[in-house]
């Protein structure tokens, strides 16, 4: 039996958009669909994509002022203006994908305006859905041709409505994350696996593959001054940082754990009492799923800043701008059990479980309804 197909469009600007695409693909597979994931802009304009992706990463570490100007400057533009600007990018590649795979519906995890524009201006009667992967509604996500939006929170929903998106076209689904975060954990085995003891407080630092979290060695050394803490640093695929931190393993054999890329990051987060990280939409959603209090380090103005602002206002995170501030926040958190429990409760209130299932079920249900209407006509 031939499985119906679904097209998922994404882009490799940071890992979050692709991660969400992969999670949705897995969900659709489980529901009998054949998902096709496409980095539409990268496939259509590979050289331009490579250059702009490199600039995007550098803007988080060396050009934050420029990124702030770009993000908040375009935020003031009319959504229609932005749509007009970007609707021609990837048009030819998108038509190729439609003609080849004949998807029942299209889901985007990145604002790609060629897709909805072409679907509504052509003979294709294919619904298109957008999953917003941050806790803020930038107008660049908005396109009048999109059939439905799936968002992280009520505040994102209200943000879309301020830009005249119909309330009935918005579902607060949460941001889809990997199913591993919903598995039960044997804490005793995990403590042994990662070399920590159950009666110690564990602070985990996620350094980021592209080195966007700066001064990691200074941060770790500052925290390691407290002998009651166990510090875990995850470097991802950043081999330079890993080598730079290796001396700390010898200097603090009982207190410091160092890892490169960790596939089972959900395990480390589940035994952590505090997470120091940059406020990417996926990472903080994963932290909320396992209720690990957050210290969000030097958020870059833009989506990082908006994500940090949302979690801080909800009582689920501290925002810090120096190693001293991080150490103070850790001490404040661990010296106040009521605060620690309150932050965990706030994270639980923020998180929406079953996000990927809700989105997939909505899309599949819409397609079935559309098919019934077509048959009736």
C-alpha positions as CSV (number, residue, x, y, z in Angstrom):
1,X,0.0,0.0,0.0
2,X,1.3,3.4,-1.0
3,X,1.6,5.8,2.0
4,X,0.3,9.3,1.5
5,X,3.1,11.9,1.6
6,X,3.5,15.2,3.6
7,X,6.1,17.8,2.7
8,X,8.0,19.5,5.6
9,X,9.9,22.6,4.6
10,X,12.7,23.8,6.9
11,X,16.0,25.7,6.9
12,X,19.4,25.2,8.5
13,X,19.7,28.5,10.3
14,X,20.6,27.1,13.7
15,X,19.6,23.5,14.5
16,X,16.1,24.2,15.9
17,X,14.1,24.4,12.7
18,X,15.5,21.2,11.4
19,X,15.0,19.4,14.8
20,X,11.3,20.3,14.8
21,X,11.0,19.1,11.2
22,X,12.6,15.8,12.1
23,X,10.3,15.4,15.1
24,X,7.2,16.1,13.0
25,X,8.5,13.6,10.3
26,X,8.7,10.9,12.9
27,X,5.2,11.6,14.2
28,X,3.8,11.5,10.7
29,X,5.6,8.2,10.0
30,X,3.9,6.7,13.0
31,X,0.6,7.9,11.7
32,X,1.0,6.2,8.3
33,X,2.4,9.1,6.3
34,X,5.6,9.3,4.2
35,X,7.2,12.6,5.2
36,X,9.6,14.4,2.9
37,X,11.9,17.0,4.5
38,X,13.4,19.7,2.4
39,X,15.8,22.5,3.2
40,X,14.1,24.5,0.5
41,X,16.3,27.6,0.5
42,X,19.5,25.5,0.8
43,X,18.5,23.2,-2.1
44,X,17.3,26.1,-4.3
45,X,20.2,28.5,-3.6
46,X,23.1,26.5,-2.0
47,X,25.8,29.2,-2.3
48,X,23.6,31.9,-1.0
49,X,22.3,29.7,1.8
50,X,25.8,28.8,2.9
51,X,26.9,32.4,3.0
52,X,23.8,33.6,4.9
53,X,23.9,30.7,7.3
54,X,27.6,31.5,8.2
55,X,26.6,35.2,8.7
56,X,23.7,34.1,10.9
57,X,26.0,32.1,13.2
58,X,28.6,34.8,13.4
59,X,25.9,37.4,14.2
60,X,25.3,35.6,17.5
61,X,28.9,35.9,18.6
62,X,30.4,38.9,16.8
63,X,27.6,40.9,15.3
64,X,24.9,41.0,17.9
65,X,24.3,44.8,17.4
66,X,23.7,44.1,13.7
67,X,21.4,41.2,14.4
68,X,19.4,43.4,16.9
69,X,19.0,46.1,14.3
70,X,17.9,43.5,11.7
71,X,15.5,41.6,13.9
72,X,13.7,44.6,15.5
73,X,13.9,46.7,12.4
74,X,12.1,44.1,10.3
75,X,9.7,43.6,13.2
76,X,8.4,47.1,12.4
77,X,7.7,46.3,8.8
78,X,4.3,45.3,7.6
79,X,4.0,41.5,7.2
80,X,2.8,41.9,3.6
81,X,6.0,43.8,2.8
82,X,8.2,41.0,4.1
83,X,6.1,38.4,2.3
84,X,6.5,40.2,-1.0
85,X,10.2,40.4,-0.6
86,X,10.7,36.6,0.1
87,X,8.0,34.9,-1.9
88,X,10.3,34.3,-4.9
89,X,13.0,32.4,-3.1
90,X,12.9,28.7,-3.8
91,X,9.9,28.8,-6.2
92,X,11.3,26.5,-8.8
93,X,12.5,23.9,-6.3
94,X,9.2,24.0,-4.5
95,X,7.3,23.2,-7.6
96,X,9.7,20.3,-8.3
97,X,8.9,18.9,-4.9
98,X,5.2,19.2,-5.3
99,X,5.2,17.6,-8.8
100,X,7.4,14.7,-7.6
101,X,5.9,13.9,-4.3
102,X,2.2,15.1,-4.5
103,X,1.9,15.8,-0.8
104,X,-1.4,15.9,1.0
105,X,-0.3,18.9,3.0
106,X,2.8,21.1,3.6
107,X,4.3,22.0,7.0
108,X,6.9,24.7,7.4
109,X,9.2,25.1,10.4
110,X,10.9,28.2,8.9
111,X,9.3,31.3,7.3
112,X,9.5,30.4,3.6
113,X,6.9,32.5,1.7
114,X,7.3,31.0,-1.7
115,X,5.4,27.9,-0.7
116,X,2.1,29.4,0.5
117,X,2.2,32.0,-2.3
118,X,2.5,29.4,-5.0
119,X,0.0,27.0,-3.5
120,X,-2.7,29.7,-3.4
121,X,-1.9,31.1,-6.8
122,X,-1.8,27.8,-8.6
123,X,-4.0,24.8,-9.3
124,X,-2.8,22.9,-6.2
125,X,-5.4,22.6,-3.5
126,X,-2.9,21.7,-0.7
127,X,-3.2,23.0,2.9
128,X,-0.1,24.6,4.3
129,X,0.7,24.9,8.0
130,X,3.4,26.8,9.9
131,X,5.0,25.8,13.2
132,X,6.7,28.8,14.9
133,X,9.7,27.6,16.8
134,X,10.2,30.5,19.3
135,X,8.3,32.2,22.0
136,X,7.7,35.4,20.0
137,X,5.8,36.2,16.9
138,X,8.0,38.1,14.4
139,X,6.1,39.3,11.4
140,X,8.4,37.4,9.1
141,X,6.5,34.2,10.0
142,X,3.2,35.7,8.9
143,X,1.7,35.0,5.4
144,X,-2.0,35.5,4.6
145,X,-1.9,32.3,2.5
146,X,-1.0,30.1,5.5
147,X,-4.0,27.9,6.5
148,X,-3.0,27.5,10.2
149,X,-0.3,28.4,12.7
150,X,1.0,26.3,15.6
151,X,2.6,28.3,18.3
152,X,4.4,27.9,21.6
153,X,2.3,30.0,23.9
154,X,-0.7,32.3,24.3
155,X,1.5,35.3,24.1
156,X,2.7,34.2,20.6
157,X,-1.0,33.7,19.6
158,X,-1.8,37.2,20.8
159,X,1.2,38.5,18.9
160,X,-0.1,37.0,15.7
161,X,-3.5,38.4,16.3
162,X,-2.0,41.9,16.7
163,X,-0.8,41.4,13.1
164,X,-4.4,40.6,12.0
165,X,-4.1,36.8,11.9
166,X,-7.5,35.2,12.5
167,X,-7.7,33.7,16.0
168,X,-9.3,30.6,14.5
169,X,-6.2,30.0,12.4
170,X,-3.9,29.7,15.5
171,X,-3.4,26.7,17.9
172,X,-1.3,26.9,21.0
173,X,0.4,23.5,20.5
174,X,3.8,24.1,22.1
175,X,7.0,23.4,20.3
176,X,7.6,19.8,19.2
177,X,10.6,18.1,20.8
178,X,12.0,14.6,20.6
179,X,9.9,11.8,22.2
180,X,12.9,10.8,24.4
181,X,12.0,13.7,26.7
182,X,8.8,12.0,27.6
183,X,10.3,8.6,28.5
184,X,10.6,7.5,32.2
185,X,14.1,7.6,33.5
186,X,16.0,5.3,35.9
187,X,17.8,8.1,37.8
188,X,20.1,5.6,39.7
189,X,21.4,4.2,36.4
190,X,21.8,7.6,34.9
191,X,23.8,8.9,37.9
192,X,26.2,6.0,37.5
193,X,26.4,6.5,33.7
194,X,27.4,10.2,34.0
195,X,29.5,9.9,37.1
196,X,27.5,11.9,39.5
197,X,26.0,11.0,42.9
198,X,22.3,11.4,43.8
199,X,22.9,13.6,46.8
200,X,24.8,16.4,44.9
201,X,23.5,19.3,42.9
202,X,24.3,19.1,39.2
203,X,24.8,22.2,37.1
204,X,24.9,21.5,33.3
205,X,26.4,23.9,30.8
206,X,25.4,23.5,27.1
207,X,28.1,25.2,25.2
208,X,26.6,24.9,21.7
209,X,28.2,23.4,18.6
210,X,29.0,26.7,17.0
211,X,30.6,28.3,20.1
212,X,27.8,30.8,20.6
213,X,28.1,30.3,24.4
214,X,31.3,32.2,25.3
215,X,33.7,32.0,28.2
216,X,32.7,28.4,29.0
217,X,36.0,27.6,30.8
218,X,35.7,30.7,32.9
219,X,32.1,29.8,33.8
220,X,33.0,26.2,34.7
221,X,35.9,27.2,36.9
222,X,33.8,29.8,38.7
223,X,31.1,27.2,39.5
224,X,33.8,24.6,40.5
225,X,34.9,26.9,43.3
226,X,31.8,25.5,45.2
227,X,32.9,21.9,46.2
228,X,29.3,20.9,46.7
229,X,28.4,21.2,43.0
230,X,29.0,18.8,40.2
231,X,29.5,20.6,36.8
232,X,28.8,18.9,33.5
233,X,29.8,20.6,30.2
234,X,28.4,19.4,26.9
235,X,30.5,20.8,24.0
236,X,28.5,19.2,21.1
237,X,30.7,18.9,18.0
238,X,32.9,21.8,19.1
239,X,36.3,19.9,19.3
240,X,38.3,23.0,20.0
241,X,36.3,23.8,23.1
242,X,36.5,20.2,24.2
243,X,40.3,20.2,24.1
244,X,40.4,23.5,25.9
245,X,38.3,22.1,28.8
246,X,40.1,18.7,29.1
247,X,42.6,20.0,31.8
248,X,39.7,20.7,34.1
249,X,38.9,16.9,34.1
250,X,42.3,16.3,35.7
251,X,42.0,19.3,38.0
252,X,38.6,18.5,39.3
253,X,38.2,14.7,38.9
254,X,35.3,14.4,41.4
255,X,33.4,17.5,40.4
256,X,33.7,18.0,36.6
257,X,32.4,16.0,33.7
258,X,33.1,16.8,30.1
259,X,31.2,15.5,27.0
260,X,31.4,16.2,23.3
261,X,28.3,15.4,21.3
262,X,25.6,13.6,23.4
263,X,22.8,11.9,21.5
264,X,21.0,11.2,24.8
265,X,20.9,14.8,26.0
266,X,17.6,14.1,27.6
267,X,19.4,11.9,30.1
268,X,21.8,14.6,31.2
269,X,19.0,17.2,31.5
270,X,16.9,14.7,33.6
271,X,19.7,14.5,36.3
272,X,20.5,18.2,36.2
273,X,19.3,20.6,38.9
274,X,20.1,23.7,36.8
275,X,20.9,24.3,33.1
276,X,23.1,27.2,31.9
277,X,22.5,27.7,28.2
278,X,21.6,30.1,25.4
279,X,17.8,30.6,25.1
280,X,17.2,28.8,21.8
281,X,13.5,27.8,21.4
282,X,14.1,24.1,21.3
283,X,16.7,23.9,24.1
284,X,14.5,25.8,26.6
285,X,11.4,23.7,25.5
286,X,13.4,20.6,26.2
287,X,14.4,22.0,29.6
288,X,10.8,22.8,30.4
289,X,9.8,19.2,29.5
290,X,12.0,17.8,32.2
291,X,11.5,20.8,34.6
292,X,15.2,21.8,35.0
293,X,15.5,25.4,36.1
294,X,17.3,27.7,33.6
295,X,20.0,30.3,33.7
296,X,20.0,31.9,30.3
297,X,23.4,33.4,29.5
298,X,23.8,36.6,27.5
299,X,20.8,36.3,25.3
300,X,21.4,38.0,21.9
301,X,18.8,40.6,21.1
302,X,16.2,39.1,18.8
303,X,14.5,35.7,19.2
304,X,17.0,34.8,22.0
305,X,16.2,37.9,23.9
306,X,12.4,37.4,23.5
307,X,12.7,33.7,24.5
308,X,14.6,34.7,27.6
309,X,12.2,37.5,28.5
310,X,9.2,35.1,28.3
311,X,10.8,32.5,30.5
312,X,12.1,35.0,33.0
313,X,8.7,36.7,33.2
314,X,7.0,33.4,33.8
315,X,9.4,32.6,36.7
316,X,11.1,29.7,34.9
317,X,14.6,31.2,34.4
318,X,17.2,33.7,35.5
319,X,19.0,35.8,32.9
320,X,22.7,36.3,33.5
321,X,25.4,38.4,31.8
322,X,28.5,37.3,33.6
323,X,30.1,34.3,35.4
324,X,29.5,36.1,38.7
325,X,25.8,36.5,37.9
326,X,25.5,32.8,37.0
327,X,27.2,31.8,40.3
328,X,24.9,34.1,42.2
329,X,21.9,32.7,40.5
330,X,23.0,29.1,41.2
331,X,23.5,29.9,44.9
332,X,20.2,31.7,45.1
333,X,18.4,28.8,43.5
334,X,20.0,26.0,45.6
335,X,19.8,28.0,48.9
336,X,16.0,28.5,48.5
337,X,14.1,25.2,48.2
338,X,10.8,27.1,47.8
339,X,12.3,29.0,44.8
340,X,13.7,25.8,43.3
341,X,10.2,24.1,43.5
342,X,8.5,27.2,42.2
343,X,10.7,27.4,39.1
344,X,10.1,23.7,38.3
345,X,6.3,24.3,38.6
346,X,6.6,27.3,36.3
347,X,8.4,25.2,33.7
348,X,5.7,22.6,33.9
349,X,3.0,25.3,33.3
350,X,4.9,26.6,30.3
351,X,5.4,23.2,28.6
352,X,2.8,21.6,26.3
353,X,3.3,17.9,25.8
354,X,2.2,16.0,22.7
355,X,2.9,19.0,20.5
356,X,3.9,16.9,17.5
357,X,0.9,14.6,17.8
358,X,-1.5,17.6,18.0
359,X,0.0,19.2,14.9
360,X,0.0,16.0,12.9
361,X,-3.5,15.1,13.9
362,X,-4.8,18.5,13.0
363,X,-3.2,18.4,9.5
364,X,-4.4,14.8,8.8
365,X,-8.0,15.7,10.0
366,X,-8.0,18.8,7.7
367,X,-7.0,16.7,4.8
368,X,-9.7,14.1,5.4
369,X,-12.3,16.9,5.7
370,X,-11.1,18.5,2.5
371,X,-11.3,15.1,0.7
372,X,-15.0,14.7,1.9
373,X,-15.9,18.1,0.7
374,X,-14.3,17.4,-2.7
375,X,-16.2,14.1,-3.1
376,X,-19.5,15.8,-2.1
377,X,-19.0,18.5,-4.7
